[in-house]
Amino acid sequence: MKQRETFKSRLGFLLLSAGCAIGIGNVWRFPYVVGQNGGGAFVLFYLLFLAIMGVPVLSMEFAVGRASRKSPVKAYQELEPKGSRWHLHGYVALLGNYVLMMFYTTVAGWMMYYFYSFMTGKFDGMSSELVGAAFGEMLANPGINVFWMVLVVILGILICSRGLQKGVERITKIMMIGLLSLMIILAVRGITLEGGGAGLRFYLYPDFGKMKEAGIGNVIVAAMNQSFFTLSLGIGAMAIFGSYLGRDNTLLGEAVNVAVLDTFVAFTAGLIIFPACFAFGVNPDSGPSLIFITLPNVFIAMTGGRLWGSLFFLFMSFAAFSTVIAVFENIIACDMELFDIDRKKSAAMNLALIIVLSLPCALGSNILAGFQPMGAGSTVLDLEDFLVSNILLPLGSLIYLVFCTWRYGWGFKKYQEEANRGSGLKVASWMRVYVTCVLPILILVLFIQGIVSKFM
């Protein structure tokens, strides 16, 4: 039997797991949602729900991986009761990883293109109208979208093909340390900008009046939503790292560490974005317009704008690429076990497959712009994002949760025993009622709310 690969260090595991959780949406979405929902008041609810929803499910994904020593496709087969069909979710989880990469590779390509554009001075002296037009021009250009998407896939697959320790762990460590260092530099720059104090107040001050305006129920749902989806749970992207993990530390403790790192990055993004936007009197919009229109205008207005713009998009490229490498590793490991092939063959197969699968999104705003699957103005990216964020992640998380807590699955006792191996924070027996009866209802509410908000 072939020896299972393992992490060289615990730091490698933590940085890789956090890198998978730290995504682009997490960086551009968290600050805006905080600002929209009462600043510091929202953060308190977010941290509460992260602790009571995100962390337990994350520990369960880790436990399934570590107990089985298998990829998400084969993990259920190792642990499920004879004759049950839990393993079918393993195939759905693998599908979810592919769908996520079908659009994520294109968006990661946008980050790299903007880093290259700032570094080479393309944005120097541009008016705000031209900055807005530049994003539209990029989307409309199939050559730019396809080239940078293919580059992301090639780089990601090359890193993963070198193995867990020599490729994935080594590169992710460098990238994540670079990402955290860049964030601190950019946050210090943002905080020290003249007029940035108003942005800090807007971001950090618990404004319960604004919370009432948004509706206390809406704020609570938004906090639940953000805390749950920030950890990329439900498609086995975290289970694979559990399968490479030793038994020196408890899994609830490791889940807390990953959640803290993920929150640090999301929180620090707000220290970069809000002071800069307020200092230069621009509206901190949500989504792509914030990253590709609002912030480039801010950097152009700054002294040394080319440098700060380059550093910001290098940081965003690292954030995107850390997720790409983590998910590619999951896909390659699953296919190695599924087809009984070695790492190099799995990497070569997926290099071609992921490029082909990513083409509809790369061409979605230009050649395929007429295809609007989610209504007028929508693109292929919107459809793929909806499938992952609103269906595969919440339902997948619910399946992991039920599998780890119900006696018809793996069962709470076995999950608790695996999660509590090693030193650190333990899963207490009193948590059983909560994770078996209350938590599934909370996740189901989130799932229904996500579908309703999309179509109503």
Disulfide bonds with the S-S distance in Angstrom:
none
